[in-house]
Amino acid sequence: MNNTFAIVYAGHGNQLLGDLLSYRCVAGMPLAGRFRNIDFLFTNLADSGVRNVGLITQRNYQSLVEHVGSGAAWDMNKKQGGLAVLAPFDQGTGTELYRGFGDAMFAKRYFLNRQLGQYCLVLDTDVVYREDYNRMLDALNEKEADIVLLYSHDARLISNEVMGAARLDVDADGFIRGVDYSDEVGEDSCFSLGACLMDKNLLQRLIEDACAEGRYNFVTDVLEPALRKYKVAGVEHTGYAARISSVKSYFDISKDMIDPEVREELFVAHGPVHTRIKDAPPVRFAAGCRVEESVFGNGCDVFGRVSGSVVFRGVTIDRGADVKNCVVMQNARIGQGAHLRNAIIDKDVVVRPNARIVGTPDLPVVIRKGSIIEA
């Protein structure tokens, strides 16, 4: 895909993620003990041969920018092209938040204008999957299509809390005939993965036409009208796919990372996922600790009991602490005798000795970054 560049929209994320978005955007959501959500998309791009990437940011993007840096982890630190972080409010266009993906791309049209590549790959950042985007370029050429969308049948792409999610109507020949917003879900339902490939000039024209009429949503205002004028093909993704759209969906996706089959799909079958490297010692499992079916990042000290949990880098779990079905983010400390069930513990949280935090699988408790929880 040497003739292709990418635009990645790091929007803020669904407000149903609540306190998890207080200090980050959805692209920066931590996953699997040491990764961020953006790592999966950037690894897909790098493995597909796309090294020219524009990352559009909107709000709470500082930690994301620190994480991606120059793009060196994904071989995107190039003298020409490479990774460009497209910050908001840099063109004298005001201080309002983007009104949609279309509005964001219109605001960054200068980036589109200076690209030499013929094709543009547009990506949303609230999804987790592994894919070779060359399959989309092959479909564009083989089917003589104008636009190609990536879709999946995986029901993890929708959430019970988010109603009216878009479903694609894909015919027997693999072309997309419409978009359905009903809440009915069947085995043949096709859910968009937020990946779209088309000619750069066509993308510019569609964006400009929509924004000129005050329409800014990329799906409803750009892609849907295009279905009536252009050939839009679909490419099916057959592996794991999930969308981070609420606290529960993030909790469920995090728990998926414990499943050996999911880990095989995401981290082995398509090659390793690249991320920013942080040097730290391996996990220390002290004598007397008890660990079952959990994932750990490096630099952790484990003295207590951990079961069915995802534990990120630098976490300390003191002796007598009992952590079950939890997500514990970086540099948190769980005190002696603390009791945690179905909780998401954000970064730098201190849980004092003998404190209790108890949620349910359908309603996990979220402890905001930097909080101190007393007994």
C-alpha positions as CSV (number, residue, x, y, z in Angstrom):
1,M,0.0,0.0,0.0
2,N,2.8,2.4,-0.9
3,N,0.3,4.6,-2.7
4,T,-2.0,4.9,0.3
5,F,-1.9,7.2,3.3
6,A,-4.2,7.1,6.4
7,I,-6.2,9.5,8.5
8,V,-6.9,8.3,12.0
9,Y,-9.6,10.1,14.0
10,A,-8.8,10.1,17.7
11,G,-12.2,11.4,18.8
12,H,-13.0,11.8,22.5
13,G,-15.2,8.7,22.7
14,N,-18.6,7.8,23.8
15,Q,-19.8,9.7,27.0
16,L,-20.9,6.3,28.4
17,L,-17.3,5.6,29.2
18,G,-17.6,8.2,32.0
19,D,-14.6,8.8,34.2
20,L,-12.5,6.6,32.0
21,L,-12.3,9.5,29.6
22,S,-11.5,12.1,32.2
23,Y,-7.8,12.1,31.4
24,R,-7.7,10.4,28.0
25,C,-9.5,9.8,24.7
26,V,-10.8,6.4,23.6
27,A,-7.7,5.9,21.3
28,G,-5.6,5.9,24.5
29,M,-7.6,3.4,26.5
30,P,-5.2,0.9,28.2
31,L,-5.6,-2.8,27.1
32,A,-4.0,-6.1,28.0
33,G,-1.6,-5.0,30.7
34,R,0.7,-2.9,28.5
35,F,-1.0,-1.7,25.4
36,R,-3.2,1.2,24.3
37,N,-6.1,0.9,21.8
38,I,-4.2,2.9,19.2
39,D,-1.5,0.3,19.2
40,F,-3.7,-2.2,17.4
41,L,-4.6,0.2,14.6
42,F,-1.1,1.5,14.1
43,T,0.2,-2.0,14.0
44,N,-2.4,-2.9,11.4
45,L,-1.2,0.1,9.4
46,A,2.5,-0.7,9.7
47,D,2.0,-4.4,8.8
48,S,0.0,-3.3,5.8
49,G,2.8,-1.1,4.5
50,V,1.1,2.3,5.4
51,R,3.7,4.6,6.9
52,N,2.2,8.0,6.1
53,V,-0.4,8.7,8.8
54,G,-2.3,11.8,10.0
55,L,-3.6,11.5,13.6
56,I,-6.5,13.9,14.2
57,T,-6.9,14.7,17.9
58,Q,-9.7,16.5,19.6
59,R,-9.8,16.4,23.4
60,N,-7.8,14.9,26.3
61,Y,-5.2,13.8,23.9
62,Q,-2.0,14.6,25.9
63,S,-1.3,11.1,27.1
64,L,-2.0,9.8,23.5
65,V,0.5,12.1,22.0
66,E,3.1,11.1,24.6
67,H,2.4,7.5,23.9
68,V,2.7,7.6,20.1
69,G,5.6,10.1,20.1
70,S,7.3,10.2,16.7
71,G,5.7,6.9,15.7
72,A,9.1,5.1,16.0
73,A,7.4,2.0,17.6
74,W,5.6,1.5,14.3
75,D,8.4,2.6,12.0
76,M,6.5,5.9,11.2
77,N,9.3,8.3,12.1
78,K,10.2,9.2,8.5
79,K,12.0,12.1,7.0
80,Q,9.3,12.4,4.4
81,G,5.7,11.5,5.5
82,G,5.6,9.4,8.6
83,L,3.3,10.2,11.5
84,A,1.8,13.7,11.8
85,V,-0.2,14.7,14.9
86,L,-3.0,17.0,13.7
87,A,-3.9,19.0,16.8
88,P,-7.2,20.9,17.0
89,F,-7.5,24.7,16.7
90,D,-4.2,25.0,14.7
91,Q,-5.6,26.8,11.6
92,G,-7.4,29.7,13.1
93,T,-10.8,28.0,12.7
94,G,-12.0,28.7,16.2
95,T,-12.0,26.9,19.5
96,E,-15.2,24.7,19.1
97,L,-15.0,20.9,19.2
98,Y,-15.4,19.0,16.0
99,R,-19.0,18.3,15.1
100,G,-18.1,14.9,13.7
101,F,-15.5,13.0,11.8
102,G,-16.4,14.8,8.6
103,D,-15.9,18.2,10.3
104,A,-12.5,17.1,11.6
105,M,-11.3,16.0,8.2
106,F,-12.6,19.3,6.6
107,A,-10.6,21.2,9.2
108,K,-7.5,19.2,8.3
109,R,-8.0,19.4,4.6
110,Y,-4.6,21.0,4.2
111,F,-3.1,17.6,5.2
112,L,-5.2,15.9,2.5
113,N,-4.1,18.5,-0.1
114,R,-0.4,17.9,0.4
115,Q,-0.5,14.1,0.2
116,L,1.0,12.4,-2.9
117,G,-0.7,9.1,-2.4
118,Q,-3.7,8.2,-4.5
119,Y,-5.8,6.5,-1.8
120,C,-6.8,7.5,1.7
121,L,-7.6,5.0,4.4
122,V,-9.9,6.6,7.0
123,L,-10.0,4.9,10.5
124,D,-11.9,5.4,13.7
125,T,-10.3,4.6,17.0
126,D,-13.0,3.0,19.2
127,V,-12.5,-0.5,17.8
128,V,-10.1,-3.4,18.6
129,Y,-9.1,-5.8,15.8
130,R,-6.2,-7.1,13.7
131,E,-6.5,-6.8,9.9
132,D,-4.4,-6.5,6.7
133,Y,-5.7,-3.4,4.9
134,N,-4.2,-4.7,1.6
135,R,-7.4,-6.8,1.4
136,M,-9.4,-3.6,1.1
137,L,-7.2,-2.2,-1.7
138,D,-7.5,-5.6,-3.5
139,A,-11.3,-5.4,-3.3
140,L,-11.2,-1.8,-4.6
141,N,-9.4,-2.9,-7.7
142,E,-10.9,-6.3,-8.3
143,K,-14.5,-5.1,-7.9
144,E,-13.8,-1.8,-9.6
145,A,-15.4,-0.1,-6.6
146,D,-15.1,3.6,-5.6
147,I,-15.2,3.0,-1.9
148,V,-14.5,0.0,0.3
149,L,-15.7,-0.5,3.9
150,L,-14.5,-3.1,6.4
151,Y,-17.2,-4.9,8.4
152,S,-17.7,-7.8,10.8
153,H,-20.5,-10.1,12.1
154,D,-19.0,-9.9,15.6
155,A,-21.8,-8.8,18.0
156,R,-19.1,-7.3,20.3
157,L,-19.2,-4.3,18.0
158,I,-22.5,-3.2,19.5
159,S,-23.5,-2.5,23.0
160,N,-26.8,-2.8,24.8
161,E,-26.3,0.7,26.2
162,V,-25.8,2.2,22.7
163,M,-29.0,2.0,20.7
164,G,-29.3,2.6,16.9
165,A,-25.8,1.5,15.9
166,A,-25.3,1.4,12.1
167,R,-25.6,-2.0,10.4
168,L,-24.5,-2.4,6.8
169,D,-26.8,-4.0,4.2
170,V,-24.4,-6.2,2.1
171,D,-25.7,-8.0,-0.9
172,A,-24.6,-11.4,-2.3
173,D,-21.9,-9.8,-4.5
174,G,-20.3,-8.0,-1.6
175,F,-21.6,-4.5,-2.4
176,I,-23.2,-2.3,0.3
177,R,-26.7,-1.2,-0.6
178,G,-27.7,0.7,2.5
179,V,-27.4,1.4,6.2
180,D,-29.8,0.2,8.9
181,Y,-30.2,1.7,12.3
182,S,-32.8,-0.7,13.8
183,D,-32.0,-2.4,17.1
184,E,-32.6,-5.9,15.7
185,V,-29.5,-8.0,15.7
186,G,-29.1,-11.3,13.8
187,E,-26.3,-13.7,12.9
188,D,-26.0,-12.1,9.5
189,S,-25.9,-8.5,10.8
190,C,-22.9,-6.6,9.4
191,F,-21.3,-4.0,11.7
192,S,-18.9,-1.4,10.4
193,L,-15.4,-1.4,11.8
194,G,-14.9,2.2,11.1
195,A,-12.4,1.6,8.2
196,C,-13.0,3.2,4.8
197,L,-10.7,3.3,1.7
198,M,-11.3,5.5,-1.3
199,D,-9.5,7.8,-3.8
200,K,-8.2,11.0,-2.1
201,N,-9.9,13.3,-4.6
202,L,-13.3,11.5,-4.1
203,L,-12.9,11.8,-0.3
204,Q,-12.1,15.6,-0.6
205,R,-15.2,16.1,-2.8
206,L,-17.5,14.2,-0.5
207,I,-16.3,16.0,2.6
208,E,-16.5,19.4,1.1
209,D,-20.0,18.8,-0.3
210,A,-21.3,17.6,3.1
211,C,-19.8,20.3,5.2
212,A,-21.0,23.0,2.7
213,E,-24.5,21.9,3.7
214,G,-23.8,21.8,7.4
215,R,-23.6,18.0,7.6
216,Y,-20.6,16.6,9.6
217,N,-21.2,13.0,10.5
218,F,-18.9,10.8,8.4
219,V,-21.4,7.8,8.2
220,T,-24.8,9.5,7.8
221,D,-23.7,12.6,5.9
222,V,-20.8,11.4,3.8
223,L,-21.0,7.6,3.3
224,E,-24.7,7.2,3.1
225,P,-25.3,9.7,0.3
226,A,-22.3,8.2,-1.5
227,L,-24.2,4.8,-1.7
228,R,-26.6,6.4,-4.2
229,K,-23.9,7.6,-6.5
230,Y,-20.9,5.3,-6.2
231,K,-20.0,1.6,-6.0
232,V,-19.4,0.8,-2.4
233,A,-17.9,-2.6,-1.7
234,G,-17.5,-4.4,1.7
235,V,-14.7,-6.6,2.9
236,E,-15.5,-9.0,5.8
237,H,-13.3,-9.2,8.8
238,T,-13.5,-12.7,10.2
239,G,-11.4,-12.5,13.4
240,Y,-12.0,-10.9,16.8
241,A,-13.5,-7.4,16.8
242,A,-15.0,-5.3,19.5
243,R,-16.0,-1.7,20.1
244,I,-15.2,0.4,23.2
245,S,-18.4,2.3,23.7
246,S,-19.2,2.1,27.4
247,V,-17.8,1.1,30.8
248,K,-19.2,-2.4,30.4
249,S,-17.9,-2.9,26.9
250,Y,-14.4,-1.8,28.0
251,F,-14.6,-4.2,31.0
252,D,-15.7,-7.1,28.8
253,I,-13.0,-6.4,26.2
254,S,-10.4,-6.3,29.0
255,K,-11.6,-9.6,30.3
256,D,-11.4,-11.0,26.7
257,M,-7.7,-10.5,26.9
258,I,-7.4,-13.3,29.4
259,D,-8.9,-15.8,26.9
260,P,-6.1,-17.7,25.2
261,E,-7.9,-17.9,21.9
262,V,-8.4,-14.1,21.8
263,R,-4.8,-13.5,22.7
264,E,-3.7,-15.9,20.0
265,E,-5.8,-14.0,17.5
266,L,-4.7,-10.5,18.5
267,F,-1.0,-11.0,19.5
268,V,0.2,-14.1,17.6
269,A,-1.7,-15.0,14.5
270,H,-1.1,-11.7,12.8
271,G,2.3,-11.0,14.4
272,P,3.1,-9.0,17.5
273,V,1.3,-5.8,18.4
274,H,3.9,-2.9,18.6
275,T,3.7,-0.4,21.4
276,R,5.8,2.2,23.2
277,I,8.6,0.4,25.1
278,K,9.0,1.0,28.8
279,D,11.9,-0.7,30.4
280,A,11.0,-2.4,33.7
281,P,11.8,-5.6,35.6
282,P,9.6,-8.7,35.1
283,V,6.7,-9.3,37.5
284,R,7.7,-10.4,41.0
285,F,5.4,-13.1,42.4
286,A,6.3,-13.3,46.0
287,A,6.2,-16.4,48.1
288,G,2.6,-17.1,49.3
289,C,0.8,-15.1,46.6
290,R,-1.9,-16.8,44.6
291,V,-2.6,-16.0,40.9
292,E,-5.2,-17.6,38.6
293,E,-6.1,-16.8,35.0
294,S,-4.8,-13.2,34.9
295,V,-2.6,-11.0,32.7
296,F,0.2,-8.8,34.1
297,G,2.3,-6.0,32.7
298,N,6.0,-5.9,33.7
299,G,7.2,-4.2,36.9
300,C,4.4,-5.5,39.1
301,D,4.8,-6.7,42.7
302,V,2.3,-9.4,43.7
303,F,2.0,-10.5,47.3
304,G,-1.7,-11.2,47.5
305,R,-4.4,-13.0,45.5
306,V,-5.3,-12.2,41.9
307,S,-7.9,-14.0,39.9
308,G,-9.5,-13.4,36.5
309,S,-7.9,-9.9,36.3
310,V,-5.8,-7.7,34.0
311,V,-3.1,-5.9,35.9
312,F,-1.0,-3.2,34.2
313,R,2.6,-2.1,34.7
314,G,4.0,-1.1,38.0
315,V,1.1,-2.3,40.1
316,T,1.6,-3.4,43.7
317,I,-0.8,-5.8,45.3
318,D,0.0,-6.2,49.0
319,R,-0.1,-9.3,51.1
320,G,-3.7,-10.3,52.1
321,A,-5.3,-8.3,49.3
322,D,-7.9,-10.2,47.2
323,V,-8.5,-9.0,43.6
324,K,-11.0,-10.8,41.4
325,N,-12.4,-9.9,38.0
326,C,-10.8,-6.5,38.0
327,V,-8.8,-4.2,35.7
328,V,-6.0,-2.5,37.6
329,M,-4.2,0.1,35.7
330,Q,-0.6,1.4,35.9
331,N,1.1,2.3,39.1
332,A,-2.0,1.5,41.3
333,R,-1.4,0.2,44.8
334,I,-3.8,-2.3,46.5
335,G,-3.3,-2.3,50.3
336,Q,-3.2,-5.2,52.7
337,G,-6.5,-6.9,53.2
338,A,-8.2,-4.9,50.5
339,H,-11.2,-6.7,48.8
340,L,-11.8,-5.9,45.1
341,R,-14.6,-7.4,42.9
342,N,-15.6,-6.4,39.3
343,A,-13.8,-3.0,39.4
344,I,-11.8,-0.8,37.1
345,I,-9.0,0.8,39.0
346,D,-7.5,3.7,37.0
347,K,-3.9,4.8,37.0
348,D,-2.2,6.0,40.2
349,V,-5.0,4.9,42.5
350,V,-4.2,4.0,46.1
351,V,-6.6,1.5,47.8
352,R,-5.9,1.6,51.5
353,P,-5.6,-1.5,53.6
354,N,-8.9,-3.4,54.3
355,A,-10.9,-1.2,51.8
356,R,-13.7,-2.8,49.9
357,I,-14.6,-2.1,46.3
358,V,-17.4,-4.3,44.9
359,G,-19.2,-4.0,41.6
360,T,-21.0,-6.5,39.4
361,P,-20.1,-7.9,35.9
362,D,-22.9,-5.8,34.4
363,L,-22.1,-2.7,36.4
364,P,-18.4,-2.6,37.2
365,V,-17.2,0.1,39.6
366,V,-14.8,2.7,38.1
367,I,-12.3,4.4,40.4
368,R,-11.1,7.6,38.9
369,K,-7.4,8.2,38.2
370,G,-5.4,9.3,41.2
371,S,-8.1,8.6,43.8
372,I,-7.4,7.4,47.3
373,I,-9.9,4.8,48.6
374,E,-10.1,4.6,52.4
375,A,-11.3,1.5,54.3
